[in-house]
């Protein structure tokens, strides 16, 4: 067991994720994960995977695959809490990206369970039957011509 989880620690972790997603390279956050991390998400079914993903390499590879088509990612922590016992945390994430001709948002919840001071299990929760929110034009789109 590592040190107790704190809000400051969760904030620092989520800043690292935000930077990694913005760079389009989740491997920049590798050291946040325990080598034997277990990753659980409804997204796995969309990519033909069943069950949990185990191990840091497989987890990073899967997450990288899910963001491969995303441009101009903005990953923002919306709310968070340390759960009783201080070995787990909850985070609500606003994940925005450009896709084709639209700026999109997916809102999801992550439950982190820590092991030896790193993420030992990462569980994502969202409505896989829902639609992503359309925010408008992509960040990378040129402005419309003046009238």
C-alpha atoms as one frame of an Amber mdcrd trajectory, in Angstrom:
protein
   0.000   0.000   0.000   1.282   3.434  -0.877   0.667   6.756   0.786  -2.936
   7.854   1.258  -4.571   9.475  -1.748  -5.127  13.236  -1.479  -7.053  15.762
  -3.556  -3.736  17.408  -4.388  -2.420  14.076  -5.653  -5.521  13.513  -7.793
  -5.201  17.045  -9.206  -1.540  16.462 -10.099  -2.385  13.100 -11.683  -5.171
  14.613 -13.776  -2.906  17.467 -14.908  -0.460  14.825 -16.150  -3.260  13.061
 -18.027  -4.406  16.390 -19.522  -0.881  17.111 -20.759  -0.477  13.585 -22.172
  -3.807  13.679 -24.008  -3.112  17.166 -25.381   0.187  15.829 -26.741  -1.633
  12.814 -28.210   0.733  10.522 -26.319  -0.737   8.739 -23.307   2.607   6.993
 -22.712   3.803  10.270 -21.170   1.683   9.262 -18.154   3.185   5.741 -17.910
   4.655   6.276 -14.449   1.190   6.993 -13.001   0.288   3.337 -13.559   1.260
   0.309 -11.514   2.911  -2.303 -13.795   0.015  -4.703 -13.106  -2.765  -2.130
 -13.639  -6.225  -3.395 -14.596  -8.197  -1.192 -17.014 -11.986  -1.524 -17.278
 -14.145   0.427 -19.725 -17.240  -0.030 -21.901 -15.043   1.276 -24.741 -13.291
  -2.082 -24.941 -16.383  -3.579 -26.605 -16.293  -0.922 -29.333 -12.844  -2.208
 -30.267 -13.740  -5.894 -30.091 -12.095  -6.529 -26.716 -13.742  -8.443 -23.918
 -13.029  -8.268 -20.230 -10.426  -6.200 -18.458  -7.158  -5.091 -19.981  -4.249
  -6.076 -17.769  -0.776  -4.605 -17.484   0.620  -1.162 -18.142   1.753  -1.842
 -21.719  -1.630  -3.240 -22.806  -3.452  -0.397 -21.012  -1.381   2.331 -22.665
  -1.674   0.633 -26.054  -5.459   0.415 -25.753  -5.915   4.013 -24.603  -3.623
   5.231 -27.391  -5.703   3.297 -29.923  -8.906   4.955 -28.648  -7.516   8.475
 -29.156  -5.799   7.834 -32.490  -8.529   9.636 -34.479  -8.889  12.548 -32.052
  -7.365  15.955 -32.760  -6.867  18.891 -30.410  -7.775  16.959 -27.278  -8.782
  18.863 -24.171  -8.999  16.667 -21.071 -10.401  18.535 -18.097 -11.066  17.450
 -14.550 -14.577  18.629 -13.653 -14.903  17.243 -10.124 -13.101  14.780  -7.909
 -13.174  13.140  -4.519 -11.028  10.867  -2.422 -13.112   7.883  -1.384 -13.320
   6.564   2.196 -10.218   4.650   3.164  -8.021   6.966   1.046  -6.988   4.192
  -1.378  -9.344   5.232  -4.194 -10.510   8.376  -5.943 -13.315   9.443  -8.244
 -12.908  11.912 -11.098 -15.455  13.334 -13.544 -13.780  14.190 -16.839 -14.775
  16.460 -19.733 -12.989  15.092 -22.797 -13.234  17.357 -25.853 -11.767  16.723
 -29.288 -12.042  17.614 -32.956 -13.479  14.988 -35.287 -14.172  15.785 -38.918
 -16.159  19.033 -38.937 -17.210  19.165 -35.276 -15.893  19.731 -31.772 -17.180
  16.912 -29.567 -17.373  16.202 -25.828 -17.573  12.973 -23.919 -18.258  13.212
 -20.200 -17.294  10.238 -18.092 -16.414   9.149 -14.598 -13.239   7.361 -13.616
 -12.771   5.331 -10.459  -9.106   4.954  -9.584  -7.958   2.304  -7.130  -4.364
   2.759  -6.047  -1.697   0.182  -5.397   1.756   1.037  -4.061   1.111   4.727
  -4.743   0.139   4.264  -8.401  -3.032   3.501 -10.325  -3.698  -0.202  -9.800
  -7.147  -0.228 -11.353  -8.821   2.322 -13.612 -12.563   1.950 -14.214 -14.332
   4.208 -16.718 -18.085   4.741 -16.558 -20.308   6.390 -19.151 -23.438   5.595
 -21.129 -22.145   3.702 -24.181 -25.557   3.976 -25.853 -25.597   7.766 -25.492
 -24.290  10.250 -28.001 -21.373  12.609 -27.558 -22.147  16.281 -27.115 -21.565
  18.549 -30.134 -19.831  21.742 -29.077 -19.560  23.475 -32.454 -16.807  23.904
 -34.992 -13.477  22.170 -34.448 -10.735  24.145 -32.747  -8.583  23.549 -35.822
 -11.216  24.835 -38.294 -10.631  28.164 -40.004 -13.150  30.865 -39.129 -16.112
  31.261 -41.460 -15.678  33.875 -44.212 -16.892  37.379 -43.363 -20.270  38.382
 -44.740
